[in-house]
Amino acid sequence: MNNGAVGETSALHAPSRASLTDQVYDMLLASLMQGVYEPGTRLSIDGLAREMDLSPTPVREALVRLESTGLVDRSALRGYRVAPLMTPTDIDHLMDARHLIEPEVAYRATVKRDQAFLAALQETIVRMKPSDHADNIELVRGSWAADEAFHSIICTQAGNPFIERAYRSLGGQLRRFRLISESGMRTSPDAVAEHHAIFAAISEGDAQGAADKMRAHIENARQRMLDDQSAHENNVSPVDQPEPVKSVAANGSRSQSDQSETS
């Protein structure tokens, strides 16, 4: 990762198509999501513009858009900086927002289910097999992608584009947290089992059951993220963390959990 101010590296290259602001936005978003710049790194508008051989205007406009995602912060006289990694309070707020959105979209997706939707959902579970990938970042990211696709497919099937956009903004925060904290370095058997339980309820047409199981899954994911955040703060590999004491079972009861790092 680059610890210095943006403008001192060659991480970004000049866009080649017409919509400069959109291209700059996409390039900066990719760099932020990939952890190219450490939390707190200063984002110099002039420095970025020089790197991309552009005027400052599209860079400024892209940063304004990125500010709304929560991935960058702006302060008076100091300009833009990469947002800090989420604190435990931030994680609670993020998961509260998911708690409000995702059980409802699981309910709606169940009502609107069809065979293509069920096949796509099941395929994500196949790709998200429980295993320890700590020595292979590509497998880790593949597992993350399957996890994220599971939730995204459900949200799309619910059929409300406004809710879908709100969910995707939350998903970006989760993805960045995972990349920067190196969380989820093994695929949790609990997370996979929770996805199976949600899928089973959706397949059976049990809309309320799907909502309830999604709600339990979000609560478990909250604890996994908090464990990962604590490990990152203490410079402990998530794989080496002690097992969490309890997790919420798919039926809402409390059960002993295996080591869990993937939501």
C-alpha positions as MATLAB code, in Angstrom:
seq = 'MNNGAVGETSALHAPSRASLTDQVYDMLLASLMQGVYEPGTRLSIDGLAREMDLSPTPVREALVRLESTGLVDRSALRGYRVAPLMTPTDIDHLMDARHLIEPEVAYRATVKRDQAFLAALQETIVRMKPSDHADNIELVRGSWAADEAFHSIICTQAGNPFIERAYRSLGGQLRRFRLISESGMRTSPDAVAEHHAIFAAISEGDAQGAADKMRAHIENARQRMLDDQSAHENNVSPVDQPEPVKSVAANGSRSQSDQSETS';
ca = [
       0.000    0.000    0.000;
       1.053    3.605   -0.507;
       1.394    5.545    2.742;
       2.149    8.874    1.144;
      -0.020   11.559   -0.375;
      -1.605   10.710   -3.691;
       0.342   12.500   -6.386;
       3.610   10.831   -5.360;
       2.829    7.481   -7.048;
       1.905    6.222  -10.488;
      -1.028    4.075   -9.254;
      -3.465    5.825  -11.586;
      -3.332    6.369  -15.342;
      -5.065    8.810  -17.635;
      -8.572    7.862  -18.746;
      -9.117    7.418  -22.462;
     -12.864    7.941  -22.954;
     -15.133   10.973  -22.955;
     -16.795   10.921  -19.554;
     -13.789   12.054  -17.553;
     -15.532   12.487  -14.222;
     -17.058    9.001  -14.399;
     -13.726    7.492  -15.368;
     -11.828    9.302  -12.627;
     -14.502    8.239  -10.142;
     -14.215    4.595  -11.219;
     -10.418    4.667  -11.053;
     -10.323    6.243   -7.615;
     -13.051    3.926   -6.353;
     -11.080    0.882   -7.535;
      -7.920    2.154   -5.823;
      -9.795    2.768   -2.577;
     -11.508   -0.629   -2.662;
      -8.214   -2.405   -3.377;
      -6.511   -0.727   -0.432;
      -3.968    1.072   -2.632;
      -4.009    4.010   -0.207;
      -3.869    3.664    3.555;
      -6.665    5.169    5.682;
      -5.815    8.813    6.316;
      -3.803    9.289    3.102;
      -4.235   12.802    1.708;
      -5.936   12.954   -1.691;
      -4.449   15.933   -3.493;
      -6.699   17.194   -6.282;
      -3.776   18.841   -8.047;
      -1.570   15.779   -7.539;
      -4.183   13.424   -8.946;
      -4.817   15.753  -11.868;
      -1.102   15.796  -12.706;
      -0.881   12.001  -12.535;
      -3.785   11.629  -14.945;
      -2.804   14.591  -17.119;
      -6.177   16.251  -16.540;
      -7.515   19.528  -15.315;
      -8.484   19.524  -11.611;
     -12.218   19.793  -12.403;
     -13.081   16.121  -13.118;
     -10.908   15.042  -10.178;
     -12.703   17.425   -7.844;
     -16.104   16.279   -9.093;
     -15.138   12.631   -8.640;
     -13.985   13.264   -5.065;
     -17.267   15.028   -4.263;
     -19.106   11.899   -5.419;
     -16.779    9.638   -3.446;
     -17.408   11.653   -0.308;
     -21.051   10.555   -0.429;
     -19.938    6.896   -0.280;
     -18.091    7.450    2.989;
     -14.826    6.224    1.458;
     -13.227    9.681    1.571;
     -13.555   12.555    4.031;
     -13.295   16.280    3.404;
     -12.391   18.873    6.010;
     -12.037   22.637    5.737;
      -8.506   23.802    4.855;
      -7.227   20.196    4.758;
      -8.996   18.893    1.661;
      -9.748   15.234    1.017;
      -8.347   12.202    2.788;
      -9.032    8.491    2.630;
     -11.578    7.714    5.341;
     -10.260    5.880    8.408;
     -10.978    2.203    8.906;
     -14.263    1.612   10.652;
     -14.372    1.718   14.436;
     -16.549   -0.672   16.484;
     -19.223    2.049   16.575;
     -19.051    2.411   12.777;
     -19.417   -1.350   12.405;
     -22.478   -1.315   14.643;
     -24.011    1.485   12.573;
     -23.247   -0.335    9.309;
     -24.769   -3.565   10.527;
     -27.800   -1.714   11.930;
     -28.369   -0.361    8.416;
     -28.032   -3.840    6.916;
     -30.398   -5.112    9.580;
     -33.032   -2.642    8.381;
     -32.589   -3.444    4.685;
     -31.661   -7.078    4.176;
     -34.403   -9.002    6.003;
     -36.970   -7.013    4.030;
     -35.281   -7.661    0.695;
     -35.008  -11.371    1.566;
     -38.761  -11.382    2.170;
     -39.499   -9.627   -1.133;
     -37.042  -11.748   -3.108;
     -38.731  -14.890   -1.801;
     -42.109  -13.679   -3.002;
     -40.621  -12.910   -6.443;
     -38.367  -15.964   -6.698;
     -37.942  -17.830   -9.976;
     -35.703  -20.648  -11.155;
     -33.018  -18.393  -12.641;
     -32.756  -16.477   -9.367;
     -32.547  -19.683   -7.286;
     -29.886  -21.152   -9.579;
     -27.745  -18.005   -9.362;
     -28.107  -17.914   -5.586;
     -27.187  -21.560   -5.178;
     -24.100  -21.087   -7.357;
     -22.731  -18.475   -4.929;
     -23.015  -20.972   -2.076;
     -21.089  -23.572   -4.069;
     -18.291  -21.046   -4.607;
     -18.268  -20.013   -0.926;
     -17.012  -23.294    0.522;
     -15.768  -23.307    4.131;
     -11.985  -23.583    4.182;
      -8.803  -21.880    5.316;
      -7.443  -19.705    2.486;
      -5.005  -17.648    4.546;
      -2.068  -18.391    2.228;
      -3.920  -17.584   -1.020;
      -5.374  -14.086   -1.333;
      -7.017  -14.903   -4.679;
      -9.044  -17.687   -3.068;
      -9.890  -15.355   -0.209;
     -11.177  -12.709   -2.596;
     -13.087  -15.323   -4.574;
     -14.845  -16.360   -1.400;
     -15.602  -12.735   -0.551;
     -16.999  -12.208   -4.044;
     -19.310  -15.217   -3.673;
     -20.463  -13.940   -0.283;
     -21.167  -10.481   -1.660;
     -22.888  -11.888   -4.750;
     -25.280  -13.889   -2.559;
     -26.515  -10.732   -0.858;
     -26.472   -8.638   -4.034;
     -28.533  -11.183   -6.006;
     -31.172  -11.253   -3.276;
     -31.291   -7.454   -3.199;
     -31.692   -7.235   -6.979;
     -34.455   -9.854   -6.984;
     -36.423   -7.772   -4.470;
     -37.036   -5.357   -7.344;
     -36.587   -1.958   -5.715;
     -33.757    0.042   -7.358;
     -33.654    2.616   -4.550;
     -33.146   -0.062   -1.913;
     -30.595   -1.745   -4.162;
     -28.537    1.452   -4.463;
     -28.660    1.942   -0.693;
     -27.491   -1.629   -0.151;
     -24.624   -1.303   -2.633;
     -23.265    1.731   -0.799;
     -23.154   -0.375    2.368;
     -21.495   -3.252    0.516;
     -18.653   -0.978   -0.587;
     -17.817   -0.176    3.018;
     -17.755   -3.863    3.912;
     -15.502   -4.740    0.965;
     -13.018   -1.983    1.816;
     -12.956   -3.060    5.461;
     -12.126   -6.624    4.464;
      -9.338   -5.597    2.098;
      -7.641   -3.148    4.440;
      -8.004   -5.189    7.634;
      -7.250   -8.471    5.824;
     -10.287   -9.915    7.570;
     -12.043  -13.083    6.536;
      -8.840  -14.975    5.755;
     -10.778  -18.180    6.129;
     -14.324  -18.840    4.963;
     -16.437  -19.363    8.055;
     -18.399  -22.617    8.189;
     -21.019  -20.675   10.146;
     -21.394  -18.082    7.379;
     -21.776  -20.794    4.739;
     -24.347  -22.628    6.887;
     -26.262  -19.370    7.356;
     -26.366  -18.831    3.592;
     -27.655  -22.381    3.171;
     -30.422  -21.700    5.717;
     -31.480  -18.493    3.959;
     -31.453  -20.233    0.580;
     -33.555  -23.116    1.906;
     -36.221  -20.738    3.226;
     -36.292  -18.791   -0.053;
     -36.512  -22.011   -2.099;
     -39.445  -23.215    0.003;
     -41.284  -19.930   -0.421;
     -41.033  -19.153    3.294;
     -40.704  -15.378    3.048;
     -40.895  -14.739    6.797;
     -38.418  -17.529    7.470;
     -36.008  -16.059    4.935;
     -36.283  -12.656    6.622;
     -35.709  -14.170   10.068;
     -32.692  -16.176    8.936;
     -31.226  -13.140    7.197;
     -31.675  -11.147   10.405;
     -29.802  -13.811   12.399;
     -27.065  -13.885    9.722;
     -26.554  -10.117    9.958;
     -26.194  -10.334   13.739;
     -23.566  -13.058   13.373;
     -21.777  -11.018   10.698;
     -21.721   -8.065   13.087;
     -19.813  -10.107   15.654;
     -17.415  -11.469   13.045;
     -16.609   -7.945   11.873;
     -16.062   -6.756   15.445;
     -13.709   -9.687   16.043;
     -11.800   -8.813   12.854;
     -11.589   -5.144   13.779;
     -10.203   -6.022   17.197;
      -7.648   -8.368   15.639;
      -6.568   -5.673   13.166;
      -6.135   -3.100   15.943;
      -4.015   -5.537   17.909;
      -2.036   -6.691   14.845;
      -3.336  -10.237   15.204;
      -4.093  -12.339   12.140;
      -7.834  -13.110   11.983;
      -6.908  -16.774   11.502;
      -5.130  -16.727   14.890;
      -7.984  -15.163   16.830;
      -9.593  -17.107   19.676;
     -13.013  -18.441   18.839;
     -15.940  -16.130   19.622;
     -18.012  -17.338   22.545;
     -21.417  -17.502   20.895;
     -23.224  -16.774   17.662;
     -26.880  -16.439   16.783;
     -28.145  -19.627   15.174;
     -30.307  -19.461   12.064;
     -33.387  -20.066   14.182;
     -32.504  -17.173   16.500;
     -31.097  -19.293   19.359;
     -27.577  -19.011   20.736;
     -25.009  -21.641   19.744;
     -21.290  -22.281   20.020;
     -19.507  -20.877   16.947;
     -16.448  -21.985   15.080;
     -13.904  -19.337   14.139;
     -15.768  -16.850   11.905;
     -14.452  -14.066    9.732;
     -16.676  -13.923    6.689;
     -20.126  -12.335    6.748;
];
